[in-house]
Amino acid sequence: MGINRRQALAASAALCGVSAPFANAWAQAYPNKPVRVIVPQPPGGGFDSVGRLLADRLGRQMGQPFVVENRPGSGTLVGTDLAAKASPDGYTLLVGSISNLALNPGLYPALPYDSLRDFEALGLLVSYSYTLMARKDLPFQTLQEVIAYAKANPGKLNYASAGNGSGQHVLAAALWQQAKADVTHVPYRGAQPAYQDLLGGRVDLFFDLSPTAQAQVDAGNVRALAVSGAARNPMLAQVPTVRECGVPLELESWFGLFAPAKTPRETVDRLRADFATVAALPDVQETLRKGGGKPLALTGDKAAAMVKRDVETWAPLVRTLGIRAE
């Protein structure tokens, strides 16, 4: 019996000794099947382009397909909620942006997900400023002149948006509120009809993402008055920031990758490490810059801090402005 007891103890010790390597091997097995990347908007646009770039490069980096799944509906609400409620196993990820994570909490009185509690930030890849454009025959050369006229003539000027609750709407409404100017909102169903009326002179002003706006500015179809970022956009270097024009406001639409909360720590760490590798690739950064974006390559605490800052800044502001999603 003594021998059997010693043998049993020895066997137990041997098993304990190999348990750590087996555990590590198990952790390193992720991913061992395709990973789906939820894009909460239709194909095309910022969400989709970022999602496909990340899916392509992470798939190469991690040795498994990352498959984009477009899940639009109620703006960005349907796809974002789907990701929030997915199994936290690392095999369903979300393309998150300021719109679905920082603006939606202010736009919807009963949002079915919590942007800070329900998601783990893996990394932020890129940010885009907005450009405030005026129809080319509007008789003002600067944002300061627009604001002065709007204060003296309440409701005489108007601004377009891609719809109630869109980024274009929220940013412009915040600008006029901060400037204490009365400018009338004209919502459209998407950016394309808004551009048609801006170019046709039927609407006065329009805030849109700088990469899209740049083509119209470069063609001389509109006049750029200001950009919304913390610094000037290198592709529109002559255009001042909103803050330079005297209004203490800035907003950049960032895009990144998020996992459901409670995803295993070793999986989150692996995703963050490989996200950082992909985000630092020179050709990825060049692709983002050519598209008018500012590469961020933020992971972990730095990414989470930026998300938290914008959720806590913009959600209450949207509620104060009284904006509701369509």
N, C-alpha and C positions, 0 to 999 in steps of 0.2 A: 504494500500500500504506500510505503514511504517513497519507493522508486516511482510509482505511478503519480504520486503527488508532485514529486520534483519534475517529472516529465511534463505534467500538465502546466506547472508554473513556467517552465522553460518555453513551452509552446505558446503560452499566453504572452510572455514577454516578446517572443519573436514576432507575433502578430501585431502587438503594439508598436514594435519598431518599424513595421512596414506600413502601418496605417497612414502616417503622414504622407509618404510618397504617393500612395493610392489616392488620398484626398486631393493632392496637388494635381495628379493626372486627371482626376474627375473635373476639377475646376478648369484645367487647361483644355478640356474637350469642347468648351463653348467657342464658337458655334458649331454644332454637328448636324445642322439642317438649315434650310433657307430661313432668312429673317425678313419679315415684312416691314416696310416703312410706310406708315400712314401719312398721306398727303391730304389735308382736309379741304382741298379745293380741286377743281377740274384740271386736266392737263393744260400746260401753258401758265405763264406767270411766275412770280417769285417763289412761291411754295414749291411748285413742281420742278422748276429748274434746280433749286437747291437740293431737293429730295433726290433727283436723278443723278446729280453730280456726286452726292454723298453715297448713294447706293452703289454706283459704279466703282468708286474708289475704295469704299469699305469692303465690297465684295472681293476685290483683288487683294486687299490687305489681309483679310481674315480668312480667305479660302472657302467661303460659302456665298451663294447668291444672296444679295440684298435686293428684295423685289418691291418696287414702288406700287402702292395700292391707293389710287385716288378715291377718296370717300367724301365728296362734297355734300352740302346740305345745310340749310339755315346759316348761310355764310360759311364759317369754319366750325360751327358747333358740333355737327354730327360726327365728323371724323375725329375731332379732338376728344369728345366724350367716349367714342369707341376705344381709343388708345388708353384713356384713363382707366377704363374698366377691363382692359385686356389682362390676361394672366401675366404676372410680373416675373417672367422667366427669361427676358432678354430677346424673345423672338417676335415681339411686336414693339416697334419704336414709332415715334411721332416727330414729324417736322413741325417745330413750334416757332412762332413769331410773336412780335409785339401785339399783333392783331388778335390772335386766338388766346393768348395767355395774359396780356395786360389790358387790352381794350374790352374784350368780352365780359370780364367781371363787372364792368361798369355799364355795359349795354344791355345785359340780361338780368332782370331782377331775381330770377331763380335759376342761376347757372347750375347745370347738373354735375359739374366738376369744380374742384378747387385747384387753381393754377399752381399754388405753392405746395400744397399738401399731397396732391395726386401725381406729381411728376418729379423725376430726378433729372436735373440738367446734365447731359453728357458733354455738350460743347456748343458754342456759338461760332458759326462759320463766317458770317458776313453781315454787314449792315448797309442800308441804302438811305440816303437823305431824300427829302422831298424838295421839289422846286415850285415856288409860287410863280405862276405865269399870268400875264395880262394879255388880253387881245391886243394885236399890234397897233390898233388905232386908238387905244385908250390914252387920253391926253395926260398921262402921268409917267414920269421916268423912274421913280423910286417908290419903295414901300412907304416911306415916310409921307410922300405926297398923297398916296392912296389913303392912308390912315387919316390925314388931315381933312381930306375931302369927305370921307365917310363920317367923320365926327360932325362936320358942318352940315352934311346933307344925309341924315339918317335914312337908311333903306333905299337910297338911290342906286348904290352899287350892288351887284350880286356876284355870287361865286358858285361854281359847279362842284359836284362831287359824283363819285361813282355809285352813290346810294346812301340812304340814311345809315349811319353807324360805320361807314367805310373809313379807312384811314384818312382819305382825303377830306372827308367831312369832319372827323374829330379834330384833326390838326388845324384846319382852317377855323373851325368854331372856337377852338382854344386861342388861336391868334387874335381873332376879333374881340374875344372877351378880355384877354390880357391888355389889348390896345384900347379897350373901351370904345370900340367903333361898331356901328350898326350896319352890317352888310347882310343882304338877303341870301339865304341858302336855296339853291336850285338843284334838287337831287335828280340823277339820271340812273338808268339801269346799266351800269358799267361805264368804263372810262371812254370807250370809243364814241358813243353819242355825245358825251361831254366835250370831247375834242372837236367833234363836228361843229357844235354850236360855238365853242371858243374861237375856232378858226373862221367861222362864219360871222363873227361879231355879234352873236345873239346872247352871249354871256360874257361877263367882264373878266372874271378871274378863275383860276383853277390851280389847286395844289395837286401835283402828281409825283410819283417816284421819279427821281432825277434821271435814271437811265432811259426811261420812256420819254420824259420831257425833253431831254437833250436833243433828240432828232428834230423836234419842232423849233427849238431855240436856234439850233445851228442852221436850219433852213430859213430862218427869218420870219416864220409864220406867227410867232408870239414873242413877247418881251419877258425875259426872266427878271424878276424883282428881288428874290431872296431864296436861299436854301435853308433847310430846317436843321441841319446838322450842327454839331459843336464847332466844326471848322468848315472852311470853304471846301467845296467839291473840286478836286483837281481838274475834272473835265469841264467845269464851269467856273474857272478860277476868278473870273472878273465879277462874279455874282456874290454879293455879301451875304452873310448869315442873317437870320431873323434877329438874333441877339445884337449883331452889329448895327442893325437898323433901329435899335432902341427898345425892342420887345424881349423881355426875359423868358424866352421859350426856345426849346430845342427838342427834336424828336428824330430818331433814326429807326427805321424798320429793320430789326435784326432777324436773322433766321438761324436755327440750329436744330440739334437732335436731342430728343428727350426719351426717357424710359419711364414706364409706370413706376410709381412708388413701391417700395418693398422688393424691387429687383435685387437678387443676391449681390452682395458687395463685390465678390470676385468678378462677377459678370460686368457690373458697372465699371470697375477699375480697368478691365480689359477693353471695354468699349471706349472709355475715355482715353486710354493710351493710344489705341489705334486711330481714334478720331484726331488726336493731336498730331500723329504722324501724317495722316492724310491732309489735314488743314495746313501743314507746313510745307507741303510739296510745292515747288516753284511753279509748276504748270497749273496747279489748282489756284494758287494765288493770282497768277496771270489771267486765268479765265475769269475770276471774280472781278479783277480790276477792269478788264476789257468790257465787262458787262455793267460797268459804272458803280461797282460796289467797293466797300472798304473791307479787306480781309480782317477778321478778328482773331481766329484761332484761340478762343478762350475755352478753358475746360474747368471742371471742378468748382471750387469755391468762387473763382472769379466769374464764371458763367452764371452761377446761382445768384451771386450778388447783383449782377446787372439785371437779371430777370426780376428779382425781388424789388429792386429800386423802381423799375418801370411799372410793375404791378401796383406798388404802393403809391406811385405818383399819378398814373393815368386812370386807373379805375375810379378813384374818388373824383377826379377832375371830370371824367365823362358823366358821372352821376350829377355833379354840380351843374354841368352844361345842360342837363335834361335830355340827353340824346338816348334814343332807344333804337335797337336794331329793327329792320323792316320785318 
